[in-house]
Amino acid sequence: MAVNFEKLVFDLVTPLVIHPEDLLVKIFSEDEESITIQVLVNKDDLGRVIGKGGKIANAIRTISYAAASRIGKRINIDIDSFE
């Protein structure tokens, strides 16, 4: 069963943002061992996605890590905003 990590992260982040039209989730790099996903949001939504003390970002990473570990990969998620 293949996991679409772009869709997984997109579905986790979409309810958090005020400007879903500005949300962009892309696989930045992928190899046999790891996947790096870039999440770009509107600058007004950055705090909502990261959360106080990074708790929401860590929760997103934990869920994604659990999915990736099932297929033997590591996942890195970079969250940034449009300038």
Buried (B, 14 or more C-beta within 10 A) or exposed (E): EEBEBBEBBBEBBEEBBEEBEBBEBEBEEEEEEEBBBBBBBBEEBBEBBBBEEEEBBBEBBEBBBEBBEEEEBEBBBEBEBEE
